[in-house]
Amino acid sequence: MRKHDNPELRERLTEEQYHVTQEAGTEPPFSGEYWDEHASGTYRCIVCDAPLFTSDTKYDSGTGWPSFWQPISDEAVATKHDFKLIVPRTEVTCSNCGAHLGHVFSDGPDPTGKRYCMNSASLRLERAEG
């Protein structure tokens, strides 16, 4: 387990949300709520509700996870090296609460060339009004 057990979060989050955000888990591809979501709005952290991404930067990466080419701001997410697999990756966490969100890769579209490959279980879509 990555973080200390948090009974309040265990009560509030689903088992999958807790596993992903607190234990750096990964949901299976094409299984999450937002991988094929096309509604406009802001994607927020499921743990602390901080704004992370907007639908304007979401795209279909073909991977089965919600993918974005940039976060809502440079301060919204933090990154660090992840050596859990044979190939090093860059983990993405919420800057506000440290929740694991997913990973970022350098094979995304212009203008950034980044693919922020996030877990639906770590996100909550606040749909745009109208």
C-alpha positions in Angstrom: 0.0 0.0 0.0 1.3 3.4 -1.0 -0.3 5.6 1.6 -1.5 5.1 5.2 -4.9 3.6 5.4 -7.6 6.3 5.5 -10.9 5.1 6.9 -12.8 8.2 5.8 -11.7 7.8 2.2 -12.4 4.1 2.3 -16.0 5.0 3.3 -16.4 7.7 0.8 -14.8 6.2 -2.3 -15.6 3.0 -4.1 -13.1 0.1 -3.7 -11.8 0.8 -7.2 -11.5 4.6 -6.6 -9.6 3.9 -3.4 -7.3 1.4 -5.0 -6.5 3.7 -7.9 -6.0 6.9 -6.0 -4.4 5.6 -2.8 -2.6 2.5 -3.9 -1.5 3.6 -7.4 -3.8 1.1 -9.1 -4.9 1.0 -12.7 -8.4 0.2 -13.9 -8.7 -2.1 -16.9 -8.7 -0.4 -20.3 -12.2 0.4 -21.8 -13.8 -0.2 -18.4 -13.9 3.3 -16.9 -16.7 5.7 -16.9 -14.9 8.4 -18.9 -12.8 6.7 -21.6 -15.5 7.3 -24.2 -17.1 10.4 -22.7 -17.7 13.4 -25.0 -19.6 15.8 -22.7 -18.1 19.3 -22.1 -16.9 20.1 -18.7 -14.1 20.0 -16.1 -12.6 16.8 -14.8 -11.9 17.1 -11.1 -10.0 14.9 -8.6 -12.4 12.3 -7.0 -10.6 12.7 -3.7 -10.3 16.5 -3.1 -12.4 17.9 -6.0 -9.5 20.0 -7.4 -9.9 20.9 -11.1 -7.4 18.8 -13.2 -8.4 18.7 -16.9 -11.0 20.2 -19.3 -12.9 18.4 -22.0 -11.3 20.9 -24.5 -8.0 19.0 -24.1 -9.5 15.5 -24.0 -9.0 13.2 -27.1 -9.4 9.6 -28.1 -6.0 8.0 -27.8 -7.3 4.5 -28.6 -5.9 3.2 -25.3 -9.1 2.7 -23.4 -8.4 5.4 -20.8 -9.4 9.1 -20.7 -6.5 11.0 -22.3 -5.7 14.7 -22.3 -3.0 16.7 -24.0 -2.5 19.0 -21.1 -3.8 19.6 -17.5 -6.0 22.6 -16.7 -2.9 24.4 -15.3 0.8 23.6 -14.7 0.0 23.6 -11.0 -2.9 21.2 -11.1 -0.9 18.0 -11.4 2.5 16.8 -10.2 4.7 14.2 -11.9 7.4 11.8 -10.7 9.3 8.9 -12.1 7.6 5.5 -11.7 9.8 2.4 -11.9 7.2 -0.3 -11.0 7.4 -1.8 -14.5 10.4 -2.7 -16.6 10.0 0.5 -18.7 10.2 3.7 -16.6 7.1 5.8 -16.7 6.1 9.2 -15.4 3.3 9.0 -12.7 0.8 11.9 -12.5 -0.8 12.8 -9.2 -3.1 15.5 -8.0 -1.0 18.5 -6.8 -3.5 19.3 -4.1 -3.9 15.9 -2.3 -1.4 13.5 -3.9 -4.0 11.1 -5.3 -2.7 8.9 -8.1 -4.3 9.8 -11.4 -2.4 7.9 -14.1 0.7 8.4 -16.2 1.9 10.9 -18.9 3.6 9.8 -22.1 5.3 11.7 -24.9 3.2 10.3 -27.7 0.3 12.6 -27.7 -1.1 15.1 -30.2 -0.1 18.7 -30.9 0.3 21.2 -29.5 2.0 19.5 -26.5 2.9 16.1 -27.7 1.8 14.7 -24.3 -0.7 12.0 -23.5 -2.0 12.3 -19.9 -3.5 8.8 -19.6 -5.8 9.0 -16.6 -8.0 6.5 -14.7 -11.7 7.3 -14.8 -11.8 6.1 -11.2 -9.6 9.1 -10.2 -11.8 11.7 -11.9 -15.3 13.3 -11.5 -16.7 15.1 -14.5 -18.4 18.4 -13.7 -20.5 18.9 -16.8 -20.7 22.3 -18.3 -24.0 24.0 -18.0 -26.1 24.7 -21.1 
